[in-house]
Amino acid sequence: MKKFKLTIIALSIGLVSFVSYGFSDYYFEVSKNLDIFSTLFKELNTYYVDETEPGELMKTAIDEMLQSLDPYTNYIPESQIEDYKFMTTGQYGGIGALIHKYEDVVIISEPYEGFPAFKAGLRAGDQIFEIDGKSVKGKNTSQISDFLKGQAGTTVKILVDPIGDGENKTIEVVRENIKVDDVPYYAMLNDEVGYIKLISFTQTASQEYKKAFNELKDKGMKKLVFDLRGNGGGLLMEAVKIVNSVVPKGSKIVETKGKLEEWQSVYTAQEEPIDTEIPLVVLVDGNSASASEIVSGALQDYDRAVILGQQTFGKGLVQQTRPLSYNAQLKVTVAKYYIPSGRCIQKIDYFHKNKNGKAQNVPDSLISSFKTLVNKREVFDGKGIKPDVKMEQETLSKIATVLLQKHHIFNYATEYRLAHDSIVDPLEFELSEEEYIDFLKYLSDKSYEYSTRSEELLKEVKETAENEEYYQRIDQQFRALEEKIAAEKKDDLKHFKDEIKQVLENEIVSRYYFQNGRIAQSLNEDPDVQKAIEILKDEGRYHGILAGKTPQQKGK
């Protein structure tokens, strides 16, 4: 008996010694390499042939080191803390306007309705020349944005050329705390279907969502389209609270698993839900990430909503900020999250890189199958959230794309605003045939050269034929085909009239009704929204999708 006890004691001592040695060895490596880096940095700055910028050198070293881990682990210097706070709170000190550059001209894209830029009379199309006496020439939009930001209550002087005025003037704008709404738009789509658009998960996301939900219920909402397209995520707890609104109290919503015990956590629904019965369709796309995937994935796992759109981004990693010296911060990946079925939807494996040091998508051989919790439908990990109803990705024609890139759509909308004091409601606004013809006249002296996909492919075939010495025998046929495509291309403004009109109408509406109007007007021709309404209208189809009794759905 004593020998047995002695053996256990010996094993225990050996294990403790091994663990202690392991930790000691690890921290020695950390200490050694920090010492090497410190001496290298000192010697480099002392002896390098030219003057160095120690701060820039250090930031480059830190950024490259963190980039070797994953793109979400970042160093945030004190100078960028306000940008980080904006990501989590949606709030910043500034004038409240979007800006862009075109051919070295800085232009206001859209002022936020009711905020300082709007109150000061700045409008979309106004050109900015100076900010507080400093020229914006040669500056990028990020630098210009920094000039415009500042503490609430301070004044910024902006030299602008107001569109349609023809005379430069200095406008003083008093900065305010700008809070971008997480829910920029919600409305009834018909007598019983409501719509909520959520664009971020800041500290007020669940509060704004619940407010919109309850107001729509008061207006008679019996079904809901919840739009998470383009929502890149944010705070995990806000995602938990939103899922909590439509699943029973106590339901597991997400679990995090990390190296440290503090990140081994299970998040459950802590409150009584608003409505556990209302039919839901959640819209997602390739830019729906992180918190958006927790919401859509959890609702899919509980068979609580039909997910419609395109495969989501696939970000299943959790970040936390850690304080550093001199008010800097480290945003570091601390865990992976797992939705109720047990799956992690992280698409790219940053922890097992190939021999070239490049991260790869999780291979198909390692993708695992899971089951939804109620109807036992098959779902998968490793590739984001796969929609129950897959919609084709809408892409603009080349002609519409180039008209946007060349700012012809933007500039015509600005001129339209100068010529028309008001327009009808966004849901009713439509350009007349005469107005579209006027737009074509506007384009008559404008440049908008572009190559169609057909022209690009024909060029590739021609080069191949020349290399293989076939071209001389078929050059006449090639020339005939090139001429035919060129002739058809001249009619693109007619062929793609409906699409161009839609884009143009949306830009014009934004001049009068700003972001809310832009979203409202876009819903008229939105195929995802129309498909969602169609599914909600057909109860048998809706419940059939959730029960897994219908094959993978596709929509157009």
Secondary structure as GFF3:
##gff-version 3
##sequence-region A 1 556
A	DSSP	alpha_helix	2	47	.	.	.	ID=ss1
A	DSSP	alpha_helix	54	67	.	.	.	ID=ss2
A	DSSP	beta_strand	74	76	.	.	.	ID=ss3
A	DSSP	three_ten_helix	78	80	.	.	.	ID=ss4
A	DSSP	alpha_helix	81	89	.	.	.	ID=ss5
A	DSSP	beta_strand	91	94	.	.	.	ID=ss6
A	DSSP	beta_strand	97	102	.	.	.	ID=ss7
A	DSSP	beta_strand	105	111	.	.	.	ID=ss8
A	DSSP	alpha_helix	116	119	.	.	.	ID=ss9
A	DSSP	beta_strand	127	131	.	.	.	ID=ss10
A	DSSP	beta_strand	134	135	.	.	.	ID=ss11
A	DSSP	alpha_helix	141	148	.	.	.	ID=ss12
A	DSSP	beta_strand	155	161	.	.	.	ID=ss13
A	DSSP	beta_strand	169	174	.	.	.	ID=ss14
A	DSSP	beta_strand	176	179	.	.	.	ID=ss15
A	DSSP	beta_strand	185	188	.	.	.	ID=ss16
A	DSSP	beta_strand	193	197	.	.	.	ID=ss17
A	DSSP	alpha_helix	205	218	.	.	.	ID=ss18
A	DSSP	beta_strand	223	227	.	.	.	ID=ss19
A	DSSP	alpha_helix	236	244	.	.	.	ID=ss20
A	DSSP	beta_strand	252	258	.	.	.	ID=ss21
A	DSSP	three_ten_helix	261	263	.	.	.	ID=ss22
A	DSSP	beta_strand	265	268	.	.	.	ID=ss23
A	DSSP	beta_strand	280	284	.	.	.	ID=ss24
A	DSSP	alpha_helix	291	301	.	.	.	ID=ss25
A	DSSP	beta_strand	306	309	.	.	.	ID=ss26
A	DSSP	beta_strand	317	323	.	.	.	ID=ss27
A	DSSP	three_ten_helix	325	327	.	.	.	ID=ss28
A	DSSP	beta_strand	329	338	.	.	.	ID=ss29
A	DSSP	beta_strand	348	349	.	.	.	ID=ss30
A	DSSP	beta_strand	360	361	.	.	.	ID=ss31
A	DSSP	three_ten_helix	364	366	.	.	.	ID=ss32
A	DSSP	beta_strand	369	371	.	.	.	ID=ss33
A	DSSP	beta_strand	378	380	.	.	.	ID=ss34
A	DSSP	beta_strand	389	391	.	.	.	ID=ss35
A	DSSP	alpha_helix	398	405	.	.	.	ID=ss36
A	DSSP	alpha_helix	408	419	.	.	.	ID=ss37
A	DSSP	alpha_helix	433	443	.	.	.	ID=ss38
A	DSSP	alpha_helix	453	467	.	.	.	ID=ss39
A	DSSP	alpha_helix	471	489	.	.	.	ID=ss40
A	DSSP	alpha_helix	492	495	.	.	.	ID=ss41
A	DSSP	alpha_helix	497	522	.	.	.	ID=ss42
A	DSSP	three_ten_helix	523	525	.	.	.	ID=ss43
A	DSSP	alpha_helix	527	537	.	.	.	ID=ss44
A	DSSP	alpha_helix	539	547	.	.	.	ID=ss45
A	DSSP	beta_strand	553	555	.	.	.	ID=ss46
###
